[in-house]
Amino acid sequence: MGTMTVTVKDDVEKRFRKAASRAMGTGKGSLGKAVTAALDSWVEKEDPLSFLEKGLPLGGLKEKDRARWHERHPD
């Protein structure tokens, strides 16, 4: 398991702790479980977006002449 030390605004911390205790309870490790779930959810949301921004390597265009793309060839 990793260890992270982060600083968040007081109101965000209070809201998160309240939501975490409702969702995960107040037992030992419940806050860690809530943080893990929140981080996992954020990564799932953000990772596909970064993938889309990078795009896919499709090998480029083989034919760069637009007129050739639209040529009709009889069968």
C-alpha positions as CSV (number, residue, x, y, z in Angstrom):
1,M,0.0,0.0,0.0
2,G,1.1,3.5,-0.8
3,T,1.2,6.5,1.5
4,M,0.1,9.9,0.4
5,T,0.1,13.1,2.4
6,V,-2.1,15.8,0.8
7,T,-3.5,19.2,1.8
8,V,-7.1,20.0,1.0
9,K,-9.4,22.9,2.0
10,D,-11.0,22.5,5.4
11,D,-14.6,22.5,4.0
12,V,-13.7,19.8,1.5
13,E,-12.1,17.7,4.2
14,K,-15.2,18.0,6.4
15,R,-17.6,17.2,3.6
16,F,-15.5,14.2,2.6
17,R,-15.2,12.8,6.1
18,K,-18.9,13.2,6.6
19,A,-19.7,11.4,3.3
20,A,-17.1,8.8,4.0
21,S,-18.5,8.0,7.4
22,R,-22.0,7.6,5.9
23,A,-20.8,5.4,3.1
24,M,-18.0,3.4,4.8
25,G,-18.8,3.6,8.5
26,T,-16.5,4.9,11.2
27,G,-14.4,1.8,11.8
28,K,-10.7,1.4,11.4
29,G,-9.6,1.8,7.8
30,S,-12.9,3.3,6.7
31,L,-11.4,6.6,5.7
32,G,-8.7,4.9,3.7
33,K,-11.3,2.8,1.9
34,A,-13.2,6.0,1.1
35,V,-10.1,7.8,-0.2
36,T,-9.2,4.7,-2.3
37,A,-12.7,4.6,-3.8
38,A,-12.6,8.3,-4.6
39,L,-9.2,8.2,-6.2
40,D,-10.1,5.1,-8.2
41,S,-13.3,6.8,-9.4
42,W,-11.3,9.9,-10.4
43,V,-8.7,7.9,-12.3
44,E,-11.4,6.0,-14.2
45,K,-13.0,9.3,-15.2
46,E,-9.7,11.0,-16.2
47,D,-7.8,8.2,-17.8
48,P,-10.0,7.8,-20.9
49,L,-9.9,11.6,-21.4
50,S,-6.2,11.6,-21.6
51,F,-6.3,8.6,-23.9
52,L,-8.6,10.6,-26.3
53,E,-6.3,13.6,-26.1
54,K,-3.3,11.6,-27.2
55,G,-5.2,9.9,-30.0
56,L,-4.4,6.6,-31.6
57,P,-1.3,5.8,-33.7
58,L,-2.9,4.9,-37.0
59,G,0.2,4.9,-39.1
60,G,-0.5,8.1,-40.9
61,L,-1.9,8.6,-44.4
62,K,-0.5,6.4,-47.1
63,E,-2.0,8.5,-49.9
64,K,-1.7,12.2,-49.4
65,D,-3.4,13.2,-52.7
66,R,-7.0,14.0,-51.9
67,A,-8.0,13.5,-55.6
68,R,-6.8,9.9,-55.4
69,W,-9.0,9.2,-52.4
70,H,-12.1,9.9,-54.4
71,E,-11.2,8.1,-57.6
72,R,-13.8,5.6,-58.8
73,H,-12.6,2.3,-60.2
74,P,-15.1,0.2,-62.2
75,D,-15.5,-3.3,-60.9
